[in-house]
């Protein structure tokens, strides 16, 4: 009986740990391939909430041009030919149950690359700070958030 109680307690703690990790990031993760390597782009929930809020009836606090500048600075950390890339899309995503929003900027190379490349994604809060882009991939069962 005591062993079962200990096991149940450990299982509960493990569940809380996974939930806490999942809540660190917004409920979306972008994955992409760049020159044959896998990458994960995220942004922390705290960063999004701490940034300026936005009312869709008002102008954005961070322009598309400034978001592109931030995205290109992040891209330059990974490639040497950043000018040869173009914006494929801007997405403005609402963080549920808040007045907070963030950008997802997607860039693509103009020319075909030697190794597999699906593009480049970066998530940017409305103060203009990019979330982390890290080499790696999501493993089965790993929280996406």
The first five atom37 places (N, CA, C, CB, O) and aatype in JSON, in Angstrom:
{
  "aatype": [20, 20, 20, 20, 20, 20, 20, 20, 20, 20, 20, 20, 20, 20, 20, 20, 20, 20, 20, 20, 20, 20, 20, 20, 20, 20, 20, 20, 20, 20, 20, 20, 20, 20, 20, 20, 20, 20, 20, 20, 20, 20, 20, 20, 20, 20, 20, 20, 20, 20, 20, 20, 20, 20, 20, 20, 20, 20, 20, 20, 20, 20, 20, 20, 20, 20, 20, 20, 20, 20, 20, 20, 20, 20, 20, 20, 20, 20, 20, 20, 20, 20, 20, 20, 20, 20, 20, 20, 20, 20, 20, 20, 20, 20, 20, 20, 20, 20, 20, 20, 20, 20, 20, 20, 20, 20, 20, 20, 20, 20, 20, 20, 20, 20, 20, 20, 20, 20, 20, 20, 20, 20, 20, 20, 20, 20, 20, 20, 20, 20, 20, 20, 20, 20, 20, 20, 20, 20, 20, 20, 20, 20, 20, 20, 20],
  "atom_mask": [
    [1, 1, 1, 1, 1],
    [1, 1, 1, 1, 1],
    [1, 1, 1, 1, 1],
    [1, 1, 1, 1, 1],
    [1, 1, 1, 1, 1],
    [1, 1, 1, 1, 1],
    [1, 1, 1, 1, 1],
    [1, 1, 1, 1, 1],
    [1, 1, 1, 1, 1],
    [1, 1, 1, 1, 1],
    [1, 1, 1, 1, 1],
    [1, 1, 1, 1, 1],
    [1, 1, 1, 1, 1],
    [1, 1, 1, 1, 1],
    [1, 1, 1, 1, 1],
    [1, 1, 1, 1, 1],
    [1, 1, 1, 1, 1],
    [1, 1, 1, 1, 1],
    [1, 1, 1, 1, 1],
    [1, 1, 1, 1, 1],
    [1, 1, 1, 1, 1],
    [1, 1, 1, 1, 1],
    [1, 1, 1, 1, 1],
    [1, 1, 1, 1, 1],
    [1, 1, 1, 1, 1],
    [1, 1, 1, 1, 1],
    [1, 1, 1, 1, 1],
    [1, 1, 1, 1, 1],
    [1, 1, 1, 1, 1],
    [1, 1, 1, 1, 1],
    [1, 1, 1, 1, 1],
    [1, 1, 1, 1, 1],
    [1, 1, 1, 1, 1],
    [1, 1, 1, 1, 1],
    [1, 1, 1, 1, 1],
    [1, 1, 1, 1, 1],
    [1, 1, 1, 1, 1],
    [1, 1, 1, 1, 1],
    [1, 1, 1, 1, 1],
    [1, 1, 1, 1, 1],
    [1, 1, 1, 1, 1],
    [1, 1, 1, 1, 1],
    [1, 1, 1, 1, 1],
    [1, 1, 1, 1, 1],
    [1, 1, 1, 1, 1],
    [1, 1, 1, 1, 1],
    [1, 1, 1, 1, 1],
    [1, 1, 1, 1, 1],
    [1, 1, 1, 1, 1],
    [1, 1, 1, 1, 1],
    [1, 1, 1, 1, 1],
    [1, 1, 1, 1, 1],
    [1, 1, 1, 1, 1],
    [1, 1, 1, 1, 1],
    [1, 1, 1, 1, 1],
    [1, 1, 1, 1, 1],
    [1, 1, 1, 1, 1],
    [1, 1, 1, 1, 1],
    [1, 1, 1, 1, 1],
    [1, 1, 1, 1, 1],
    [1, 1, 1, 1, 1],
    [1, 1, 1, 1, 1],
    [1, 1, 1, 1, 1],
    [1, 1, 1, 1, 1],
    [1, 1, 1, 1, 1],
    [1, 1, 1, 1, 1],
    [1, 1, 1, 1, 1],
    [1, 1, 1, 1, 1],
    [1, 1, 1, 1, 1],
    [1, 1, 1, 1, 1],
    [1, 1, 1, 1, 1],
    [1, 1, 1, 1, 1],
    [1, 1, 1, 1, 1],
    [1, 1, 1, 1, 1],
    [1, 1, 1, 1, 1],
    [1, 1, 1, 1, 1],
    [1, 1, 1, 1, 1],
    [1, 1, 1, 1, 1],
    [1, 1, 1, 1, 1],
    [1, 1, 1, 1, 1],
    [1, 1, 1, 1, 1],
    [1, 1, 1, 1, 1],
    [1, 1, 1, 1, 1],
    [1, 1, 1, 1, 1],
    [1, 1, 1, 1, 1],
    [1, 1, 1, 1, 1],
    [1, 1, 1, 1, 1],
    [1, 1, 1, 1, 1],
    [1, 1, 1, 1, 1],
    [1, 1, 1, 1, 1],
    [1, 1, 1, 1, 1],
    [1, 1, 1, 1, 1],
    [1, 1, 1, 1, 1],
    [1, 1, 1, 1, 1],
    [1, 1, 1, 1, 1],
    [1, 1, 1, 1, 1],
    [1, 1, 1, 1, 1],
    [1, 1, 1, 1, 1],
    [1, 1, 1, 1, 1],
    [1, 1, 1, 1, 1],
    [1, 1, 1, 1, 1],
    [1, 1, 1, 1, 1],
    [1, 1, 1, 1, 1],
    [1, 1, 1, 1, 1],
    [1, 1, 1, 1, 1],
    [1, 1, 1, 1, 1],
    [1, 1, 1, 1, 1],
    [1, 1, 1, 1, 1],
    [1, 1, 1, 1, 1],
    [1, 1, 1, 1, 1],
    [1, 1, 1, 1, 1],
    [1, 1, 1, 1, 1],
    [1, 1, 1, 1, 1],
    [1, 1, 1, 1, 1],
    [1, 1, 1, 1, 1],
    [1, 1, 1, 1, 1],
    [1, 1, 1, 1, 1],
    [1, 1, 1, 1, 1],
    [1, 1, 1, 1, 1],
    [1, 1, 1, 1, 1],
    [1, 1, 1, 1, 1],
    [1, 1, 1, 1, 1],
    [1, 1, 1, 1, 1],
    [1, 1, 1, 1, 1],
    [1, 1, 1, 1, 1],
    [1, 1, 1, 1, 1],
    [1, 1, 1, 1, 1],
    [1, 1, 1, 1, 1],
    [1, 1, 1, 1, 1],
    [1, 1, 1, 1, 1],
    [1, 1, 1, 1, 1],
    [1, 1, 1, 1, 1],
    [1, 1, 1, 1, 1],
    [1, 1, 1, 1, 1],
    [1, 1, 1, 1, 1],
    [1, 1, 1, 1, 1],
    [1, 1, 1, 1, 1],
    [1, 1, 1, 1, 1],
    [1, 1, 1, 1, 1],
    [1, 1, 1, 1, 1],
    [1, 1, 1, 1, 1],
    [1, 1, 1, 1, 1],
    [1, 1, 1, 1, 1],
    [1, 1, 1, 1, 1],
    [1, 1, 1, 1, 1]
  ],
  "atom_positions": [
    [[0.83, -1.2, 0.0], [0.0, 0.0, 0.0], [0.87, 1.25, 0.0], [-0.94, 0.01, 1.22], [0.62, 2.2, -0.75]],
    [[1.89, 1.25, 0.85], [2.78, 2.4, 0.93], [3.52, 2.6, -0.4], [3.8, 2.22, 2.09], [3.73, 3.73, -0.84]],
    [[3.91, 1.48, -1.04], [4.59, 1.55, -2.33], [3.67, 2.15, -3.4], [5.07, 0.14, -2.76], [4.12, 2.95, -4.22]],
    [[2.39, 1.76, -3.38], [1.44, 2.31, -4.35], [1.27, 3.82, -4.15], [0.08, 1.61, -4.22], [1.21, 4.57, -5.12]],
    [[1.21, 4.25, -2.91], [1.07, 5.67, -2.6], [2.28, 6.45, -3.1], [0.89, 5.87, -1.09], [2.14, 7.53, -3.67]],
    [[3.46, 5.9, -2.89], [4.68, 6.55, -3.37], [4.68, 6.63, -4.89], [5.94, 5.79, -2.87], [5.02, 7.67, -5.45]],
    [[4.3, 5.55, -5.56], [4.25, 5.54, -7.03], [3.24, 6.54, -7.56], [3.92, 4.15, -7.54], [3.51, 7.25, -8.53]],
    [[2.08, 6.61, -6.92], [1.07, 7.58, -7.34], [1.57, 9.01, -7.14], [-0.23, 7.37, -6.56], [1.32, 9.88, -7.98]],
    [[2.26, 9.26, -6.05], [2.82, 10.59, -5.79], [3.86, 10.96, -6.84], [3.44, 10.66, -4.38], [3.87, 12.08, -7.34]],
    [[4.73, 10.02, -7.17], [5.74, 10.27, -8.2], [5.1, 10.52, -9.55], [6.71, 9.09, -8.29], [5.54, 11.4, -10.3]],
    [[4.07, 9.77, -9.88], [3.38, 9.98, -11.15], [2.73, 11.36, -11.2], [2.31, 8.89, -11.36], [2.77, 12.03, -12.23]],
    [[2.15, 11.79, -10.09], [1.53, 13.12, -10.03], [2.58, 14.21, -10.21], [0.8, 13.31, -8.69], [2.35, 15.18, -10.92]],
    [[3.72, 14.06, -9.57], [4.81, 15.04, -9.71], [5.32, 15.08, -11.14], [5.96, 14.71, -8.76], [5.58, 16.16, -11.67]],
    [[5.47, 13.94, -11.77], [5.92, 13.9, -13.16], [4.93, 14.61, -14.07], [6.12, 12.44, -13.62], [5.33, 15.34, -14.98]],
    [[3.64, 14.4, -13.83], [2.62, 15.06, -14.63], [2.69, 16.57, -14.45], [1.23, 14.54, -14.25], [2.57, 17.31, -15.42]],
    [[2.87, 17.03, -13.22], [3.0, 18.47, -12.97], [4.23, 19.02, -13.67], [3.08, 18.75, -11.47], [4.19, 20.13, -14.2]],
    [[5.32, 18.28, -13.69], [6.54, 18.72, -14.35], [6.34, 18.89, -15.84], [7.66, 17.76, -14.09], [6.79, 19.87, -16.42]],
    [[5.67, 17.94, -16.48], [5.38, 18.03, -17.91], [4.44, 19.2, -18.17], [4.76, 16.72, -18.43], [4.65, 19.94, -19.13]],
    [[3.42, 19.38, -17.33], [2.48, 20.49, -17.5], [3.2, 21.82, -17.36], [1.33, 20.4, -16.48], [2.96, 22.74, -18.14]],
    [[4.08, 21.95, -16.38], [4.83, 23.2, -16.19], [5.71, 23.48, -17.4], [5.69, 23.15, -14.91], [5.82, 24.63, -17.83]],
    [[6.34, 22.44, -17.96], [7.17, 22.64, -19.13], [6.3, 23.07, -20.32], [7.95, 21.35, -19.47], [6.68, 23.95, -21.08]],
    [[5.15, 22.44, -20.46], [4.27, 22.76, -21.58], [3.77, 24.2, -21.49], [3.1, 21.8, -21.62], [3.6, 24.84, -22.52]],
    [[3.53, 24.71, -20.32], [3.01, 26.06, -20.15], [4.08, 27.12, -20.35], [2.39, 26.21, -18.78], [3.75, 28.31, -20.45]],
    [[5.34, 26.75, -20.42], [6.42, 27.72, -20.61], [6.32, 28.38, -21.98], [7.79, 27.04, -20.45], [6.58, 29.57, -22.13]],
    [[5.93, 27.6, -22.98], [5.85, 28.11, -24.34], [4.4, 28.27, -24.76], [6.58, 27.18, -25.31], [3.5, 27.65, -24.2]],
    [[4.19, 29.13, -25.76], [2.85, 29.31, -26.3], [2.42, 27.99, -26.94], [2.81, 30.49, -27.33], [3.26, 27.16, -27.27]],
    [[1.12, 27.8, -27.13], [0.64, 26.51, -27.61], [0.89, 26.27, -29.11], [-0.83, 26.4, -27.34], [-0.02, 25.88, -29.84]],
    [[2.1, 26.51, -29.55], [2.46, 26.2, -30.93], [3.98, 26.16, -31.03], [1.87, 27.25, -31.92], [4.68, 26.92, -30.37]],
    [[4.46, 25.26, -31.85], [5.88, 25.14, -32.1], [6.05, 24.93, -33.6], [6.51, 23.96, -31.28], [5.34, 24.12, -34.2]],
    [[6.97, 25.63, -34.19], [7.24, 25.47, -35.61], [8.53, 24.69, -35.77], [7.34, 26.85, -36.32], [9.53, 24.97, -35.11]],
    [[8.5, 23.71, -36.65], [9.71, 22.95, -36.96], [10.03, 23.15, -38.43], [9.52, 21.43, -36.62], [9.13, 23.32, -39.26]],
    [[11.31, 23.13, -38.75], [11.72, 23.3, -40.14], [13.09, 22.68, -40.35], [11.74, 24.79, -40.53], [13.82, 22.4, -39.4]],
    [[13.42, 22.46, -41.62], [14.73, 21.95, -41.99], [15.49, 23.06, -42.7], [14.62, 20.68, -42.9], [14.93, 23.79, -43.52]],
    [[16.77, 23.18, -42.37], [17.62, 24.19, -42.97], [18.98, 23.57, -43.24], [17.75, 25.46, -42.05], [19.7, 23.18, -42.32]],
    [[19.32, 23.48, -44.51], [20.59, 22.88, -44.94], [20.81, 21.5, -44.32], [21.74, 23.79, -44.57], [21.91, 21.18, -43.89]],
    [[19.75, 20.69, -44.29], [19.83, 19.32, -43.82], [19.68, 19.13, -42.32], [21.1, 18.76, -44.24], [19.6, 18.0, -41.86]],
    [[19.65, 20.21, -41.56], [19.49, 20.11, -40.1], [18.06, 20.46, -39.71], [20.5, 21.06, -39.37], [17.4, 21.25, -40.39]],
    [[17.58, 19.87, -38.62], [16.24, 20.14, -38.11], [16.31, 21.22, -37.04], [15.59, 18.85, -37.54], [17.24, 21.25, -36.23]],
    [[15.32, 22.11, -37.03], [15.24, 23.2, -36.06], [13.84, 23.3, -35.48], [15.65, 24.53, -36.72], [12.86, 22.86, -36.08]],
    [[13.77, 23.89, -34.28], [12.51, 24.14, -33.59], [12.47, 25.62, -33.24], [12.36, 23.23, -32.31], [13.42, 26.15, -32.66]],
    [[11.37, 26.29, -33.59], [11.18, 27.7, -33.25], [10.05, 27.8, -32.23], [10.86, 28.55, -34.53], [8.98, 27.23, -32.4]],
    [[10.32, 28.55, -31.16], [9.34, 28.72, -30.08], [9.4, 30.16, -29.58], [9.61, 27.73, -28.9], [10.24, 30.96, -29.99]],
    [[8.48, 30.47, -28.7], [8.53, 31.72, -27.95], [7.89, 31.47, -26.6], [7.81, 32.9, -28.73], [6.91, 30.72, -26.5]],
    [[8.43, 32.08, -25.56], [7.87, 31.82, -24.23], [6.57, 32.59, -24.03], [8.88, 32.2, -23.13], [6.4, 33.71, -24.53]],
    [[5.68, 31.98, -23.32], [4.41, 32.61, -22.98], [4.66, 33.9, -22.21], [3.53, 31.65, -22.15], [3.99, 34.91, -22.45]],
    [[5.62, 33.88, -21.29], [5.93, 35.07, -20.49], [6.37, 36.24, -21.38], [7.02, 34.76, -19.47], [5.99, 37.38, -21.13]],
    [[7.18, 35.96, -22.41], [7.64, 37.03, -23.3], [6.47, 37.64, -24.06], [8.69, 36.49, -24.3], [6.4, 38.86, -24.22]],
    [[5.56, 36.8, -24.52], [4.4, 37.31, -25.28], [3.53, 38.17, -24.37], [3.58, 36.13, -25.87], [3.08, 39.24, -24.78]],
    [[3.28, 37.71, -23.16], [2.41, 38.43, -22.23], [3.07, 39.74, -21.76], [2.07, 37.55, -21.01], [2.37, 40.72, -21.51]],
    [[4.4, 39.76, -21.64], [5.11, 40.96, -21.19], [5.22, 42.03, -22.28], [6.49, 40.59, -20.7], [5.44, 43.2, -21.98]],
    [[5.06, 41.64, -23.52], [5.17, 42.58, -24.65], [3.9, 43.44, -24.73], [5.4, 41.81, -25.99], [2.9, 43.14, -24.08]],
    [[3.95, 44.5, -25.52], [2.74, 45.32, -25.7], [1.57, 44.47, -26.2], [3.01, 46.48, -26.68], [1.75, 43.53, -26.97]],
    [[0.38, 44.82, -25.75], [-0.83, 44.14, -26.23], [-1.28, 44.82, -27.52], [-1.97, 44.16, -25.15], [-0.75, 45.86, -27.91]],
    [[-2.27, 44.23, -28.16], [-2.76, 44.8, -29.41], [-4.26, 44.61, -29.52], [-2.06, 44.17, -30.62], [-4.78, 43.53, -29.24]],
    [[-4.94, 45.66, -29.92], [-6.36, 45.65, -30.24], [-6.43, 45.67, -31.77], [-7.14, 46.89, -29.57], [-5.94, 46.61, -32.38]],
    [[-7.03, 44.65, -32.39], [-7.05, 44.59, -33.85], [-7.65, 45.81, -34.54], [-7.8, 43.4, -34.27], [-7.45, 45.99, -35.74]],
    [[-8.38, 46.65, -33.82], [-8.92, 47.87, -34.44], [-7.89, 49.0, -34.45], [-10.19, 48.32, -33.7], [-8.16, 50.08, -34.98]],
    [[-6.73, 48.76, -33.87], [-5.65, 49.77, -33.79], [-4.46, 49.31, -34.63], [-5.22, 50.0, -32.3], [-4.37, 48.15, -35.01]],
    [[-3.53, 50.25, -34.92], [-2.3, 49.86, -35.64], [-1.46, 48.89, -34.78], [-1.46, 51.12, -36.01], [-1.48, 48.95, -33.55]],
    [[-0.73, 48.03, -35.45], [0.15, 47.1, -34.75], [1.28, 47.84, -34.05], [0.72, 46.05, -35.73], [1.81, 48.8, -34.62]],
    [[1.67, 47.44, -32.85], [2.79, 48.08, -32.17], [4.14, 47.74, -32.81], [2.8, 47.68, -30.7], [5.13, 48.43, -32.57]],
    [[4.19, 46.68, -33.62], [5.41, 46.29, -34.32], [5.04, 46.1, -35.79], [6.04, 44.97, -33.7], [4.22, 45.25, -36.13]],
    [[5.64, 46.91, -36.64], [5.29, 46.87, -38.07], [5.82, 45.59, -38.73], [5.86, 48.11, -38.8], [6.7, 44.92, -38.19]],
    [[5.28, 45.28, -39.9], [5.79, 44.15, -40.66], [7.26, 44.35, -41.0], [4.97, 43.95, -41.95], [8.05, 43.4, -40.95]],
    [[7.64, 45.58, -41.34], [9.04, 45.87, -41.67], [9.98, 45.6, -40.51], [9.18, 47.32, -42.1], [11.05, 45.02, -40.7]],
    [[9.58, 46.01, -39.32], [10.43, 45.75, -38.14], [10.46, 44.27, -37.81], [9.91, 46.55, -36.92], [11.51, 43.75, -37.42]],
    [[9.34, 43.57, -37.97], [9.31, 42.13, -37.73], [10.24, 41.42, -38.72], [7.86, 41.57, -37.85], [10.94, 40.48, -38.35]],
    [[10.25, 41.87, -39.97], [11.15, 41.28, -40.96], [12.62, 41.53, -40.59], [10.85, 41.85, -42.36], [13.46, 40.64, -40.74]],
    [[12.93, 42.73, -40.11], [14.3, 43.05, -39.69], [14.76, 42.11, -38.57], [14.4, 44.52, -39.23], [15.88, 41.6, -38.6]],
    [[13.9, 41.88, -37.6], [14.21, 40.96, -36.49], [14.4, 39.55, -37.03], [13.09, 40.99, -35.4], [15.35, 38.86, -36.66]],
    [[13.5, 39.12, -37.9], [13.58, 37.76, -38.47], [14.88, 37.58, -39.25], [12.37, 37.48, -39.38], [15.52, 36.53, -39.14]],
    [[15.26, 38.57, -40.02], [16.5, 38.46, -40.8], [17.74, 38.41, -39.9], [16.61, 39.64, -41.78], [18.7, 37.71, -40.2]],
    [[17.7, 39.14, -38.8], [18.83, 39.08, -37.85], [18.96, 37.68, -37.28], [18.63, 40.11, -36.71], [20.08, 37.18, -37.09]],
    [[17.83, 37.02, -36.99], [17.87, 35.65, -36.49], [18.34, 34.69, -37.58], [16.49, 35.24, -35.97], [19.1, 33.76, -37.3]],
    [[17.89, 34.89, -38.8], [18.3, 34.05, -39.92], [19.81, 34.13, -40.15], [17.55, 34.45, -41.19], [20.46, 33.12, -40.44]],
    [[20.38, 35.34, -40.03], [21.83, 35.53, -40.22], [22.66, 34.7, -39.25], [22.19, 37.0, -40.07], [23.82, 34.4, -39.52]],
    [[22.08, 34.33, -38.11], [22.8, 33.49, -37.16], [23.0, 32.07, -37.7], [22.05, 33.44, -35.83], [23.86, 31.34, -37.21]],
    [[22.2, 31.69, -38.7], [22.24, 30.33, -39.22], [22.75, 30.21, -40.66], [20.89, 29.74, -39.15], [23.24, 29.15, -41.05]],
    [[22.64, 31.27, -41.44], [23.07, 31.2, -42.84], [23.94, 32.41, -43.18], [21.85, 31.14, -43.79], [23.86, 33.46, -42.54]],
    [[24.75, 32.25, -44.2], [25.61, 33.35, -44.65], [25.04, 34.11, -45.83], [26.96, 32.82, -45.02], [25.63, 35.11, -46.26]],
    [[23.91, 33.67, -46.36], [23.32, 34.31, -47.54], [21.92, 34.88, -47.26], [23.24, 33.31, -48.69], [21.02, 34.75, -48.09]],
    [[21.75, 35.5, -46.12], [20.44, 36.02, -45.71], [19.79, 36.92, -46.77], [20.58, 36.8, -44.42], [18.57, 36.86, -46.93]],
    [[20.56, 37.77, -47.51], [19.89, 38.61, -48.53], [19.2, 37.8, -49.64], [20.9, 39.54, -49.15], [18.32, 38.32, -50.33]],
    [[19.59, 36.54, -49.81], [19.0, 35.69, -50.85], [17.73, 34.98, -50.36], [20.03, 34.65, -51.31], [17.3, 34.01, -50.98]],
    [[17.14, 35.46, -49.29], [15.91, 34.89, -48.74], [14.81, 35.96, -48.83], [16.11, 34.41, -47.26], [15.09, 37.15, -48.76]],
    [[13.57, 35.52, -48.97], [12.41, 36.41, -49.02], [11.35, 35.97, -48.02], [11.81, 36.46, -50.44], [11.25, 34.79, -47.68]],
    [[10.57, 36.94, -47.57], [9.45, 36.61, -46.67], [8.41, 35.86, -47.46], [8.83, 37.9, -46.02], [7.96, 36.31, -48.52]],
    [[8.02, 34.71, -46.94], [6.93, 33.93, -47.53], [5.61, 34.34, -46.89], [7.17, 32.41, -47.37], [4.58, 34.43, -47.56]],
    [[5.64, 34.59, -45.55], [4.4, 34.99, -44.88], [4.67, 35.61, -43.52], [3.47, 33.78, -44.72], [5.7, 35.37, -42.89]],
    [[3.72, 36.43, -43.11], [3.62, 36.95, -41.75], [2.33, 36.39, -41.18], [3.65, 38.55, -41.71], [1.29, 36.41, -41.85]],
    [[2.39, 35.9, -39.97], [1.17, 35.46, -39.29], [1.14, 36.16, -37.94], [1.12, 33.88, -39.13], [2.16, 36.22, -37.24]],
    [[-0.01, 36.69, -37.58], [-0.18, 37.31, -36.28], [-1.1, 36.4, -35.48], [-0.76, 38.78, -36.4], [-2.25, 36.17, -35.86]],
    [[-0.59, 35.88, -34.36], [-1.29, 34.85, -33.61], [-1.71, 35.4, -32.25], [-0.4, 33.6, -33.44], [-0.9, 35.98, -31.53]],
    [[-2.97, 35.21, -31.91], [-3.51, 35.63, -30.61], [-3.23, 34.56, -29.56], [-5.03, 35.91, -30.71], [-3.47, 33.38, -29.8]],
    [[-2.74, 34.98, -28.42], [-2.53, 34.08, -27.3], [-3.83, 34.02, -26.51], [-1.32, 34.54, -26.38], [-4.24, 35.01, -25.9]],
    [[-4.48, 32.87, -26.53], [-5.81, 32.73, -25.93], [-5.86, 33.22, -24.49], [-6.25, 31.29, -25.99], [-4.9, 33.1, -23.74]],
    [[-7.0, 33.77, -24.14], [-7.3, 34.28, -22.8], [-6.38, 35.42, -22.37], [-7.19, 33.16, -21.8], [-6.19, 35.65, -21.18]],
    [[-5.82, 36.14, -23.35], [-5.0, 37.32, -23.07], [-5.32, 38.37, -24.14], [-3.45, 36.97, -23.06], [-6.08, 38.11, -25.07]],
    [[-4.73, 39.53, -23.99], [-4.8, 40.55, -25.04], [-3.49, 40.58, -25.82], [-5.09, 41.95, -24.42], [-3.18, 41.55, -26.5]],
    [[-2.72, 39.5, -25.71], [-1.38, 39.44, -26.28], [-1.37, 38.68, -27.61], [-0.43, 38.78, -25.31], [-2.14, 37.75, -27.84]],
    [[-0.45, 39.11, -28.47], [-0.29, 38.54, -29.8], [1.2, 38.37, -30.07], [-0.95, 39.45, -30.88], [2.04, 38.97, -29.39]],
    [[1.53, 37.54, -31.06], [2.91, 37.41, -31.51], [2.93, 37.13, -33.01], [3.65, 36.29, -30.73], [1.94, 36.67, -33.59]],
    [[4.07, 37.41, -33.63], [4.26, 37.15, -35.05], [4.89, 35.78, -35.26], [5.12, 38.24, -35.68], [5.68, 35.32, -34.44]],
    [[4.55, 35.16, -36.37], [5.32, 34.05, -36.92], [5.76, 34.55, -38.3], [4.47, 32.68, -37.0], [4.94, 34.81, -39.17]],
    [[7.08, 34.67, -38.48], [7.61, 35.12, -39.76], [8.26, 33.92, -40.43], [8.64, 36.3, -39.59], [9.07, 33.21, -39.83]],
    [[7.9, 33.7, -41.68], [8.38, 32.56, -42.47], [9.17, 33.11, -43.65], [7.18, 31.66, -42.96], [8.64, 33.87, -44.47]],
    [[10.46, 32.73, -43.74], [11.29, 33.14, -44.86], [11.69, 31.91, -45.67], [12.54, 33.9, -44.37], [11.81, 30.81, -45.13]],
    [[11.9, 32.11, -46.96], [12.32, 31.01, -47.82], [13.45, 31.49, -48.71], [11.13, 30.47, -48.67], [13.52, 32.67, -49.05]],
    [[14.35, 30.56, -49.09], [15.44, 30.95, -49.99], [14.91, 31.14, -51.41], [16.57, 29.89, -49.96], [13.96, 30.47, -51.82]],
    [[15.54, 32.05, -52.16], [15.12, 32.26, -53.55], [15.56, 31.12, -54.45], [15.68, 33.59, -54.08], [14.88, 30.77, -55.41]],
    [[16.71, 30.53, -54.14], [17.25, 29.44, -54.95], [17.23, 28.13, -54.17], [18.69, 29.77, -55.42], [17.24, 28.11, -52.94]],
    [[17.21, 27.04, -54.92], [17.26, 25.72, -54.3], [18.61, 25.55, -53.6], [17.04, 24.58, -55.36], [19.64, 25.97, -54.11]],
    [[18.58, 24.94, -52.42], [19.81, 24.72, -51.65], [20.27, 23.28, -51.82], [19.59, 25.04, -50.16], [19.48, 22.4, -52.16]],
    [[21.56, 23.04, -51.57], [22.12, 21.7, -51.76], [21.46, 20.67, -50.85], [23.63, 21.72, -51.49], [21.15, 19.56, -51.28]],
    [[21.24, 21.05, -49.59], [20.66, 20.12, -48.63], [19.23, 20.54, -48.32], [21.5, 20.06, -47.33], [18.83, 21.68, -48.55]],
    [[18.44, 19.58, -47.78], [17.02, 19.82, -47.52], [16.79, 21.1, -46.73], [16.42, 18.63, -46.77], [17.36, 21.3, -45.66]],
    [[15.94, 21.95, -47.28], [15.57, 23.21, -46.63], [14.1, 23.46, -46.88], [16.44, 24.4, -47.15], [13.67, 23.59, -48.03]],
    [[13.32, 23.51, -45.81], [11.89, 23.8, -45.94], [11.59, 25.28, -45.72], [11.09, 22.96, -44.96], [10.48, 25.73, -46.0]],
    [[12.56, 26.02, -45.21], [12.37, 27.44, -44.93], [12.96, 27.78, -43.58], [10.89, 27.82, -44.97], [13.77, 27.04, -43.03]],
    [[12.55, 28.92, -43.06], [13.01, 29.39, -41.75], [11.84, 30.07, -41.08], [14.23, 30.38, -41.87], [11.17, 30.9, -41.68]],
    [[11.58, 29.71, -39.83], [10.51, 30.32, -39.04], [11.09, 30.95, -37.78], [9.43, 29.27, -38.66], [12.04, 30.42, -37.19]],
    [[10.53, 32.07, -37.39], [10.87, 32.67, -36.11], [9.61, 33.3, -35.53], [12.02, 33.74, -36.26], [8.8, 33.87, -36.25]],
    [[9.46, 33.17, -34.22], [8.31, 33.75, -33.51], [8.81, 35.0, -32.79], [7.67, 32.72, -32.5], [9.85, 34.97, -32.13]],
    [[8.06, 36.09, -32.91], [8.5, 37.39, -32.4], [7.37, 38.02, -31.59], [8.93, 38.32, -33.56], [6.24, 38.11, -32.06]],
    [[7.69, 38.46, -30.36], [6.66, 39.15, -29.58], [6.5, 40.57, -30.11], [7.03, 39.16, -28.06], [7.31, 41.03, -30.91]],
    [[5.46, 41.26, -29.66], [5.16, 42.59, -30.21], [6.08, 43.69, -29.71], [3.76, 42.95, -29.9], [5.91, 44.85, -30.09]],
    [[7.06, 43.35, -28.86], [8.09, 44.33, -28.51], [9.29, 44.18, -29.45], [8.54, 44.16, -27.04], [10.23, 44.97, -29.39]],
    [[9.25, 43.15, -30.32], [10.32, 42.95, -31.29], [11.4, 41.98, -30.85], [10.95, 44.25, -31.59], [12.48, 41.94, -31.43]],
    [[11.12, 41.18, -29.82], [12.1, 40.19, -29.36], [11.74, 38.82, -29.93], [12.16, 40.14, -27.81], [10.6, 38.36, -29.83]],
    [[12.75, 38.18, -30.51], [12.54, 36.85, -31.1], [12.63, 35.77, -30.04], [13.56, 36.59, -32.21], [13.42, 35.86, -29.1]],
    [[11.82, 34.75, -30.21], [11.93, 33.56, -29.38], [13.09, 32.71, -29.86], [10.61, 32.75, -29.39], [13.65, 32.97, -30.93]],
    [[13.47, 31.69, -29.09], [14.61, 30.87, -29.48], [14.34, 29.99, -30.69], [15.02, 30.0, -28.32], [13.25, 29.44, -30.87]],
    [[15.36, 29.87, -31.52], [15.38, 28.91, -32.62], [16.54, 27.99, -32.3], [15.54, 29.61, -34.05], [17.69, 28.43, -32.23]],
    [[16.26, 26.71, -32.1], [17.32, 25.79, -31.69], [17.36, 24.57, -32.6], [17.12, 25.36, -30.24], [16.34, 24.11, -33.11]],
    [[18.56, 24.07, -32.79], [18.72, 22.87, -33.59], [18.18, 21.69, -32.8], [20.21, 22.64, -33.98], [18.39, 21.59, -31.6]],
    [[17.48, 20.82, -33.48], [16.89, 19.66, -32.84], [15.54, 19.38, -33.44], [16.78, 19.85, -31.34], [15.1, 20.05, -34.37]],
    [[14.9, 18.4, -32.9], [13.56, 18.04, -33.37], [12.71, 17.63, -32.18], [13.62, 16.9, -34.44], [13.23, 17.29, -31.12]],
    [[11.43, 17.67, -32.37], [10.51, 17.2, -31.34], [10.45, 15.69, -31.41], [9.09, 17.83, -31.5], [10.23, 15.12, -32.47]],
    [[10.65, 15.05, -30.28], [10.56, 13.59, -30.2], [9.12, 13.19, -29.92], [11.5, 13.03, -29.1], [8.37, 13.96, -29.32]],
    [[8.73, 12.0, -30.35], [7.37, 11.54, -30.04], [7.1, 11.61, -28.54], [7.15, 10.1, -30.55], [7.9, 11.16, -27.72]],
    [[5.97, 12.18, -28.19], [5.59, 12.31, -26.78], [6.13, 13.56, -26.12], [6.07, 11.13, -26.02], [5.7, 13.9, -25.01]],
    [[7.07, 14.28, -26.77], [7.62, 15.51, -26.2], [6.59, 16.61, -26.39], [8.99, 15.89, -26.87], [6.01, 16.73, -27.48]],
    [[6.35, 17.43, -25.36], [5.34, 18.49, -25.51], [5.75, 19.46, -26.61], [5.14, 19.26, -24.19], [6.9, 19.88, -26.68]],
    [[4.8, 19.81, -27.49], [5.07, 20.78, -28.54], [5.04, 22.2, -27.99], [4.05, 20.64, -29.66], [5.65, 23.1, -28.56]],
    [[4.36, 22.39, -26.87], [4.19, 23.76, -26.36], [5.36, 24.12, -25.5], [2.89, 23.9, -25.57], [5.42, 25.23, -24.97]]
  ]
}
